Structure formats: C-alpha cells, structure tokens
Amino acid sequence: MASKLIGTAPHEAENPYELSIRQAFDALESKLRPPFALTLPNPQEYMQLNRAILYGVLCEPHFAKVHIKHLHAIVTDGYALFVSLLVKVVKELYVKLFDSVKNQLIWVTKEMINVSAVGFDGLLVSLLRQIVGGDFSDGNLWLCFELVSLFLGKWDCLLEEEPLVLSSALYTFLRLLADHCRLFTNSKLDVLKRLEIDFCIKMLREQFQLCLKIGRDLIRLLQDLVHVPVFRAIWKDLVLNPSEFKTPGFSDISQLYHLRTSSRYFLTRITPEMETQLRFLLTHVKLGSQKRYQAWFGKKFLFVPERETLIVDIIRFICCGHHPSNEIIQSDIIPRWAVIGWLLKSCQKNYVETNAKLALFYDWLFFDESVDNIMNIEPAMLLMVCSIPRYIDMTHTLLDFLFLLVDNYDVDRKDIIARGVKSAFATLVHKGVVQSLDVLVSCKTLSPYLKERLRKIQALEVRVPNELHLLHISQHSMETFNLPSPTPCSETERQPARTGEYGLQIKSADEPIPVSDNLVIACRSSPNNGVTIESAVQNLGYLRNSNKLALSKTW
C-alpha cells in the first residue's frame, strides 16, 4: 500500500520508521473508531496504539479530533511517548512529508502545547531546525510563518511552561530576519517579516532576561539587523540605556560579551540532515579523500541562490557544536580547520565572507579560559598556521581581519577585546595547540605590520578586572547567573589531552587544503561615559567595506 505520509521515488526503499507506524495503523484501524475499548493496554499495546494514533492524526485530517480524544483517554505518560514519535517524524521524515501532513503536524503540535505534553519544547526545536536559512521556497516560508505565528499565539503558555524554548525561537528568527530583510522586492515576505519582527521585539523588550540566555551571539545576530529601524532602537538602548530592558543587574553590553553561547543555539540553524552529513565528514572522511563529499554537500545545501548565508551558521556549528575526540584529532580524518578553509573559499558575496570570518573569530574577542572552551578557538588558529607557506594569503587575511576586529569592533571596550584575543593566543600555546607563536612571527612571507601586532598582543598584560558585579536572572525558575564564580566546561567538551598533540603535527603546511546551561559572566563595570551608538553599530559596517578583508580567491 502506498504511504499517505511521505512521498518517495519508485527506486527508493521504504523508510523503516514510516513503515512501522503505517503497519501499526493498518493493524489497529478498527480500534481507532468509537466506541473505544475501556481496558488499559499493556506497554507493547500502548506503544502500538500511540503509533497508530499518530499515523491517523497526520494522515486523516477529518478524523484528527477523534484520534486526539482517543489519545487523551489512553495516555499514561504525560504524552511523552507520543511526542517522541512526533519528534522522530520531524527529524527523519519532514522533507518528504506531504503538504497535508505538514499541516496536521503543526495542528497536533499546538494540541501538545495545549496539554503541556512532556517534551513539547523538544518538538518545537525540531520544527525550528527544519527552517532552512536562505531558502525562499514557498514550503520553507510557510513553515516560518506557521512557527512564528505559533510562538506568538501560544506566548503565555510557553512563557509559563517552557520559557527556554522562546530563546531558541528568538535565535532562529533573528537569524532568518537577516536573510528575509535583504529581499526588498519580495512582497510575499512582508507579512512574514512583520510577524518575525513582532516576535523578536516582544522578546527583547518584555523578556530580556530570557534573551540573555543566548549569550554573546545575540549581539552578533543583532548586528545584521541594525538597518531595520526597530532594531536600531534596540541597539541604541543596549549601548546607551541598558536600564530600558528592566533586567536587574544588566548595566552594560559588555556583560553579554562574557556570556558564552550554548551549542544548542547553533544547532537550531543546522538541519538534522546537514548535521548528519557534517559529522560524517568530520569523523569518517580522510584528508585527501574529501573532495567528492564536499562537492555533494555544497551542491545539496549551499550552491543555490541565497543559500550562501548558511556558511556562517555552519562555521559557527563546526567551531562550537562539533568537538572531535582526541582519537579523531590524532588520526588522518579531515580536521575542522580544513573544512572551514573550504567554506571560506566558497564565499562569493563580501558580506557573507565577512560574517563567516566573524563567526570563526567571535569567541576569540571575549575569550576567558575559565569560561570558554579552547576547542571553539582551535580551528581558526590551525587554519592560520597550517596555511603556511602555500596558502599564506589565507593566514594574512585572517590575521588582518582579527586585528581589525580588535581595533574597531567596539572601540569603547577595546581593552576587553584585546584581553580576549591575548588570552586566546596564550591559551592555545599553553595547551599545546601550537608550540609557540614563532611559527607566525618568524614567517618570512607574513607582513611586518602583522608580525608587529602579534608581538604587541604577546606583550599585552592581561589583568583581571577589579570591579565585578552580579547579574541575576531568576524569573521562570531558571538558573541564576552569579558573578564572578565561573562554571567549568562540561565533560563532553573535550580539552586537549597533552601538550603538542595538535598543532603542526596534524598535517604538513605543504599539503593542499581542500577546499550547561550554567554560563558565567565575568564582566567589568564599565560606565557609558562617551559611548556612542556609532561605535557599537557602525564598526561592523567599516569592516564589511574594508578592502583588506577580501579573501584571496587563489587560496
């Protein structure tokens, strides 16, 4: 029997999961019509009945309300099993679902929110991940519209039951807005953009303590929206009037700089299929054998109109969301820095290239060894070092960009950024990612200017700020952020096992480069005297317009 759930090509094998829920429906169809049995099912029957009801809800819209009433009558686990089955449908089958099934998927998601089903927040995040950045197809815009409408429509319920999922939605829609606002002539986007802006502004103005959960990448996302008037007003308050956000303890934008962003936010902008392919590339493909995998990935996900902005999200994910084991690091598997080098080379638009390099270096600007993970900054360092001597243009371009960030990213808080970069370099040497910075300073083909900047960074004294203050975020039973006690990295975020295990031992520079939530704020009380909105907002524009930042296309 042909599936009513997904569309498949004649040559494709049946999907095992789709087959399992379809077979459950076929076997129990007679029991899915009233009157329902009054006996309680055993665990195996309960599993099968949940599968059958799920298939019925998605494939029989005219009986959907009957199926949901049936589910309400038999549920014994707070809907946990049913929601887990739904999440699996989203992760494994969404791209093949028929349009009518996608409509039912949104409908049943709302039903799960209404009953506060166990795990409905994970279901919402799974749906957010199916929105593809830079994709202006009708189906993708429809999903954007449905989800932003859902988050606005279920605002009070979400705020009470699962407030953290609102921060994931904010990260997603801020990122999508940057793409959507670039198309000024697309009238069908107008309504969607209005809803996305309404949701994001509502979050930023009414629930800023939740927005802080995102951490420093909130600032990175807002920079791409400074040309939108309502977001420019947000910027002005962030820089000049932080008290407008009515969040106890929040007094300066630099506090956000010191909040490390959790990898779960980066995952919201990578579809499950992209994640699977990237992790396969970075754990199974040997250096030198990766060209066809990269070509396939680029053709499927990147090399279509407007999709290029995904490169920024992918680089952020590779740096902060995929940390290889020591076994992989010491093997001949293609390293993260080489994949990032290929992605940078793939950039065609200047603003994408600039944002990609900012994504690569962002954690360098505010690096604190007691809070941040060295694995987040390792790829940029190894890309610069391993590009010597054959791809010296890459090393030159990246170092030049890094020092432009130090000088211009936030001129009123330049000392914070200089300390962060100094700390990043020092930690990379101390942990053995590179043996020393001499590999850069002594490079004959590197410009004298960059060598001098490296020496100055090495000589910079890193001082711990004397004045610390507490920033409390205690609403909605969330964890409280307390300064200055740092939270160590989780066990899953691996540190290098011993000095010298990466660095120049990974690959010769002559080989071709193919192309919790208890975060810590350790911030300095910095007054706003003399701060201008231009210094915080317009510096990124300066960087984008700089001729120095063009990536050499010969690399």
C-alpha positions, 0 to 999 in steps of 0.5 A: 500500500502506498504511504499517505505520509511521505512521498518517495521515488519508485527506486527508493526503499521504504523508510523503516520508521514510516513503515512501522507506524503505517503497519501499526495503523493498518493493524489497529484501524478498527480500534481507532473508531468509537466506541473505544475499548475501556481496558488499559493496554499493556506497554507493547499495546500502548506503544502500538496504539500511540503509533497508530494514533499518530499515523491517523492524526497526520494522515486523516485530517477529518478524523484528527479530533477523534484520534486526539480524544482517543489519545487523551483517554489512553495516555499514561505518560504525560504524552511523552511517548507520543511526542517522541514519535512526533519528534522522530517524524520531524527529524527523519521524515519532514522533507518528504512529508506531504503538504497535508501532513505538514499541516496536521503536524503543526495542528497536533503540535499546538494540541501538545502545547495545549496539554503541556505534553512532556517534551513539547519544547523538544518538538518545537526545536525540531520544527525550528531546525527544519527552517532552512536559512536562505531558502525562499521556497514557498514550503520553507516560508510557510513553515516560518510563518506557521512557527512564528505565528505559533510562538506568538499565539501560544506566548503565555503558555510557553512563557509559563511552561517552557520559557527556554524554548522562546530563546531558541525561537528568538535565535532562529528568527533573528537569524532568518530576519537577516536573510528575509530583510535583504529581499526588498522586492519580495512582497510575499515576505512582508507579512512574514517579516512583520510577524518575525519582527513582532516576535523578536521585539516582544522578546527583547523588550518584555523578556530580556532576561530570557534573551540573555540566555543566548549569550554573546551571539545575540549581539552578533545576530543583532548586528545584521539587523541594525538597518531595520529601524526597530532594531536600531532602537534596540541597539541604541538602548543596549549601548546607551540605556541598558536600564530600558530592558528592566533586567536587574543587574544588566548595566552594560553590553559588555556583560553579554560579551562574557556570556558564552553561547550554548551549542544548542543555539547553533544547532537550531540553524543546522538541519538534522540532515546537514548535521548528519552529513557534517559529522560524517565528514568530520569523523569518517572522511580522510584528508585527501579523500574529501573532495567528492563529499564536499562537492555533494554537500555544497551542491545539496545545501549551499550552491543555490541562490541565497543559500550562501548565508548558511556558511556562517551558521555552519562555521559557527556549528563546526567551531562550537557544536562539533568537538572531535575526540582526541582519537579523531584529532590524532588520526588522518580524518579531515580536521575542522580547520580544513573544512572551514578553509573550504567554506571560506573559499566558497564565499562569493558575496563580501558580506557573507565572507565577512560574517563567516570570518566573524563567526570563526573569530567571535569567541576569540574577542571575549575569550576567558579560559575559565569560561570558554572552551579552547576547542571553539578557538582551535580551528581558526588558529590551525587554519592560520598556521597550517596555511603556511607557506602555500596558502599564506594569503589565507593566514594574512587575511585572517590575521588582518581581519582579527586585528581589525576586529580588535581595533574597531569592533567596539572601540569603547571596550577595546581593552576587553577585546584585546584581553580576549584575543591575548588570552586566546593566543596564550591559551592555545600555546599553553595547551599545546595547540601550537608550540609557540607563536614563532611559527607566525612571527618568524614567517618570512612571507607574513607582513611586518605590520602583522608580525608587529601586532602579534608581538604587541598582543604577546606583550599585552598584560592581561589583568583581571578586572577589579570591579565585578558585579552580579547579574541575576536572572531568576524569573521562570525558575531558571538558573541564576547567573552569579558573578564572578564564580565561573562554571567549568566546561562540561565533560563532553567538551573535550580539552586537549589531552597533552601538550603538542598533540595538535598543532603542526603535527596534524598535517604538513603546511605543504599539503593542499587544503581542500577546499550547561546551561550554567554560563558565567559572566565575568564582566567589568563595570564599565560606565557609558561615559562617551559611548556612542551608538556609532561605535557599537553599530557602525564598526561592523559596517567599516569592516564589511567595506574594508578592502583588506578583508577580501579573501584571496580567491587563489587560496 
